[in-house]
């Protein structure tokens, strides 16, 4: 019989006068690639530990910039530009320091030109209303992105290339340092006409529409990983860590898994090597087990031991044993076609009467 659930309407949050958003101060570095934001008054210096975290972001950005601009693009035989999205993405995906949090496609309509266009575009992408802030770097940044876009869109071999930029956001929020990275890119072919117009150089107003993609990442500094992850080599060989990874991978692929064998009456786990008693009901607890009833068996049969299943489900299967089984053996779950889909890590025998 199908069950129905009542839908509970989502209610607006109740206003609480004790919930007060903290005031934030911000500042950009000279190039605009690093933004510092803090809930602490701008006149109060950050603690040394927080300064080290943010300083490491600057070091990483410097190293990334040098690596990109000194490495030749195999396709052009010339060094990559810092605004080449392919180069940025290769470092982001390959470094293991970025955790992808959000992504969105955005359309930006503007009638502004020159510095106003550059400032408004960056404000919209960063989600930051800077008020009277000049953002003097904005024009140079957008101009550089535009030039790289024109170079790529003008090359027949790069008609599907993307141009982009990265901004690291270093936040000190109520005593906690948090670093994120915002990566914005535009498809050169899709925005070819807009790039040709070059609104950042324009002397008069013109209406343009830009199609952009924005990704937000959480950035984990190398020293933080070193401090809290320990010896990476030992972690990669740690059986508990590998078991965790296998379990998480199994969730992605919905791989049938046996977690435990328990006493169906007391719900106590049966230790590996123990003898199962005839006339007693046990239960396999697992995940993603076959929806259609299959069979159970000992992986290594040395007698006439039989496992009879009952109450078959995708996360639990009740069973009883009969016959003889003196060699400790894992229990296997077979699907309807007879293929083994899961096996217990523990081994069992059948108790002799």
N, C-alpha and C positions, 0 to 999 in steps of 0.2 A: 504493500500500500504506500502510495507516494505521500510524502509529508510536505506540508506547506509552512512557510515562515512568514511572520508579519513584518512588513517593512516599516522601520522606524524612521520618521522624517528627521532630516538633519536640521538641527536648530542653530540659530546664530549664537556665537559665543557670548556669554554674559559678561558685560563690562565690569571690571574690577579696578577700583581706584588705586589699589596697591600694585597693579601691574604697570610699570613705567618703563618705556623704552629708553635705553641709555643713549646719551648724546655721544656721537662719534666725531673724532677729528681725523682728517686725512691729509696726505701730502704725496705728490708724485716725485719720482726721481727725474733727472734732467731729460731723459729720453722718453719717459712716460711708460716704460715697460714694467716698472715696479711701483705699486701704490701701497703706502703705509696708512693703516687706519687703527685708531685706538679709542677706547672709552675713557682712557686716562687723560686728564687735562694736558694740553700740548706743552705746557711749561714744566711738566713733571717728567723727568727722564725715565725710560723703560729700564727694567731690571737687567742686569748683565746677562742672565740666562736667556731672556727674550731677545736681547740684542744679538746674541750669538746665533739664535735660530734665524732671525731675519738676515743677518750677515751671510749666513750660509746660502740663502736664496740668491743673494747678489753674486756670490762666488759661482754657484751653479749656473746662473744666467750668463755670467761672463764666459765660463767654460763652454756652455752650449753655443754661445754666439761665435766664439773662436772656432769651435769644431765645424759649425755650419759654413762660415765664411772662408775657411781655409781648405775645405773639402771640395774637390771638383765633381760636378754633376756629370755622371757617365754619358748622359744624353747630349749635353752641350759642350763638354770638355772645359767648362768654366766653373769657377767656384760658385757654390750655392749662394743665393741671397737669403738674408735673415727672414725675409718675408715669403720664402718659398714654402708653401704648406706641406709639400711632400717631405721636405727636410725636417720641419717641425714635428710632423706626425711620426716620423721614424724614430726620433728621439723620445717622444712622449710614450709611444707604445713599447719601445725597446728598453727603456731605462728601468722600468719597474717602480718608478717613484710617483707615478700619477694614477689616481683612482678616478675613473670616469663617473661623474655624479649626475649631470643633466646635459641634455642637448635640445636644441630647438632651431627651427628654420624661421627666419624673420624677414619681413619686407620693410624697407625703410624708405618713406617718401619724404622728399625735401625740396624746398624752393630756395634754400640758402645757398651761399657760395663762399669761396675763400675760407678764412679762418672760422667763420660762423658755422659753415657746413662741417668742417673737421671737428670742431668742439661738440656740436650737437650729435654728430654720429657717434663719437666716443662716449659721450654721456649716456646715450640710449643703449649702447651695447653693454656698458658697465653697470647700467641701472643706477647711475649716480648723478644726482642733480647738484652741480658744483656752484650754482648761484653765480656770484660775480667772479669766480675763479677763472683766470685767464687760460689755463691749460696751453701755455705757449708752445709746448711740444707737439700739439695736435696736428697743426698744419704740416709740419715736417714728417710726422709719422704717416699721415694719410697720403701725402705726396709720394713718399717712398713706396707705400703699398701700391699706389696707382701706377707708378713707373714700372714696378715689377710685374703688375698685371698686364700692362701694355706690352712688355717684353715677351711674356708668355703667350698672350693672345695673338701676338704678331707672328709667332712661330708655328708653322704648319704641323710640326711634330709635337706641339704641346697644346693642341686645341682643347684638350680636356683637362688642362692643368688648373690648379687652384692657387690663389694667393691669399696669405693670411698673416696673422700676427698674434703674439702671446703677451698677456699682461699678468704678472704675478701680483696677487693681492695678499699682503701681509697684515693680518688683523690681530690686535691685542684686545680681546673682549673679556672684560671682567676678570682679568688675571690669567687668561688662557691664550697662548699664541696659536693662531690658526693660519695656515697658508693655503691658498687656493690659486688656481691658474685659469684664466679665461682665454680661450682660443677662438678667434673669429676668422672665418675664411669666406671667400667669394669665388665662385666658379667663373673663370675668365671668359669662357665662351658665353655663358648666360648673362654676364654683365659687360659684354664687349662694347656695346654702344655707350654705356655710362662711363666706361674707362676712357673711351675716345674723347668724350666731352670734357673730361678732366675738371670737375667742379671745384677742386681745391685750387685751381689756377684761374678759374673763371672770374671775370670782372663784373659780371651782371647776373641777375637772378635767372635761374632756369630750373624747371621742374624735372626731377629725376626720381626713379624708383630703383632701389637696390635690393637684390635677393641675396641674403647672407645666411650663414650657418654659424651657430654659437655653441661651443662645448665648454662645460665647466668641470674642472678636475680638482680633487683634493690633492695637494702636493705634500709628500712625506719626505723630509730632508734625509740625506744619507746618514748623518750622525744620529738622528732619531732611530733609524732602522738599526744602526750598529749598537746603540745603547739598549734598545728594548727587544731586539730580535735575537741577540746573542750571536753565537758562532753559526753562520748560515750553513756551513758545510755539515756541522753536526745536526742541525735542524733537518736538513734534507735527507739525512740517514736515520732520523729518529722514527721508530716504527709507529709511535703514537701520532706523530705529526703526519706521516704518510697515510695512516688510517683515517685521519681527519680529512685529508685531501681526497682520498678515495670515496669517503662517505659523501662529501660535498659534490664530487663529480657524479656520483650515483644519483644524487638528487636532480642534477641537470638532465641526465639521460634516462632517469626513472628505471635504473637497473634493479632487478629483483635482488633483495638482500635479506639474509637471516641475521637478526640481531641477537636473539636469545632463545634458549629452550627452557621453558619454565614448567613448574607443576601447575596444572590447570585449576587445581582446587585452592592451593595456598599462594599461588603466584610467586613462589620462590624460584630463583634461577637454579638450574641444575648444572653443577660444575662439570667441566670437561673431565673425561675419564671415568665418570660415575656410571653405574649400571642402572638401566631403566627397568622398572618392574612391570611385569605383565599384569593386566587387570587394572592398571592405573592410567589416568588420562593426563597427557602432557600437551603443551601448546608451543608451537613455533611462533615467535613474534618477529615480524619483519616489515619490509616496505616493498610496494610494487610487485607483490607476488601475483601469479597468474589469476585473472578474474574467473576463468573457467576451471573447474576442478580437474586436477591432474593426479599424480601419484607421488608417494614418498618412498624412499628406499635408503638402505645403508650403502655408502660408497664402496666399502670393501666387505663383501659378504663372505663369511667363513662357515656359515651353517645354514639354517633355514629360517633365519630371522625375518620377520615381516613387519612392516609399518603400515597400519591401516588409518587413513585420514577420515576426519569428520569435521563438520562446521568450517568448510573451506572459505577463506576470505583473503582479500588482497593484503591485509596487514597481520593476520593471524590464522593459524591452521591447528585445529585440535587433532590429536592422534593417540593411538594405543600401539603397543608392541606385543609380539608373540613369537614363539619359536626360540632359537638359540643364536647368539652372536657373542663370541668370546673375544674377538679382536676389536679394540677400540676403533670406531669408524665414524666419519662425519655422516651427517644426514643430508640427503639431496632432495631438492624439490624439482619435479619434472612437470612440464606443462602437458596439455592435452595431447600433443603430438608425440610425447615421449622424450623430448629434449630436456637436458638438465639446465635449469635457469638460475639456480641458487644452491649454495652448499654452506652448511654450518662450519664455523671456525673450530668448534668444540667437537670432540669425539666421544662416543658412548658405546657401551655393550648392553646386553640383555641379562638381567639377573637370573641365575639358575635357581629353580625352586628346590 
